[in-house]
Amino acid sequence: MTDATVEQVRRFNRIVAERIGALEDHFLGRSRPLGEARLLWEIGPDGADVRDLRGRLGLDSGYVSRLLRTLERQRLVTIRTHSSDARVRRAVLTKRGLSERRELDKRSDLVALRILEPLSSKQRETFLSALAETERLLQASMVRFVVEDPRTATSRWCLSQYFAELNERFDAGFDPAKSLYADTRVFARPSGAFVVARVRGRPVGCGAVKFKGKHPAEFKRMWIAKESRGLGLGKRLLDALENEARAAGATAVRLETNRALTEAISMYRRSGYVEIEPFNDEPYAHHWFEKRFQVKARRSPKATIDGPATNRRVHASRKAINGSTFVARRAGR
């Protein structure tokens, strides 16, 4: 990444912050800064769980709690606990809070109009097209890949979406019970790793790796949500799984896939995977791939490189130097 590239992004950030009024203490002319106004908008008319707010905005739990306490003091928000689970807190807008949110919406619309009105029709078209692409790329930059337990509700949801898509795309449908590793517990640590891709707390993909000791690790259940495709997330997911395999000591990884998944096959080949003979009896597979990791050669100790004679000379020289230093110190006393 060059300095000019970083500066261009910083310049973009500065002009956007200035243009939308984020530098002002009273955002949109109201008596609160941007953080409080954004939290009001995120809570919305239906309310929101506090943990979901933290995930969506990527904010520290302590900071979100402070913002909510401020909004509570202003009588804009109330915090309730779920009847079924007292540990889950939910933020709900009061009548006053709903009114304030509507006012913020009106003022936000005016800011957007002030940006668009000075532009010609052609400039607006170019601007809006660039905005759409920028939004997609920003969303891609916000995706995080995290190892989670394959038995959580989020993991199960990702797998259900993956299975449903395979059932639609495969010629003979897809039954997960007939596929290898039907029991997802094999992907839990320490025998494997289940990676979930999230953007603003929302899951948009998953993948699993099964460690096999000295044998190549195996990848399974790789899926990216349709609305998040075309952003390079599939390659990033593949990289994340490879990193998990390397960390577990694997020197190679293997995977299999169905002929219907042409885009996945192309990605594997671009990523250095080589087609090999079948290594398992996965009933839905038509192609089997393998990728071997490059093992960095360890540098031999200097004693081996220089040889015993050289090391004896180095040791003798150090001994002489140390002896001279000792004599000098004695003489200086």
Secondary structure, 3 states (H helix, E strand, C coil): CCHHHHHHHHHHHHHHHHHCCCCCCCHHHCCCCHHHHHHHHHHCCCCEEHHHHHHHHCCCHHHHHHHHHHHHHCCCEEEEECCCCCCCEEEEECHHHHHHHHHHHHHHHHHHHHHHCCCCHHHHHHHHHHHHHHHHHHHHHCCEEEEECCCCHHHHHHHHHHHHHHHHHCCCCCCHHHCCCCCHHHHCCCCEEEEEEEECCEEEEEEEEEEECCEEEEEEEEEECHHHCCCCHHHHHHHHHHHHHHHCCCCEEEEEECCCCHHHHHHHHHCCCEEECCCCCCCCCCEEEEEECCCCCCCCCHHHHHCHHHHHHHHHHHHHHHHHHHHHHHHCC
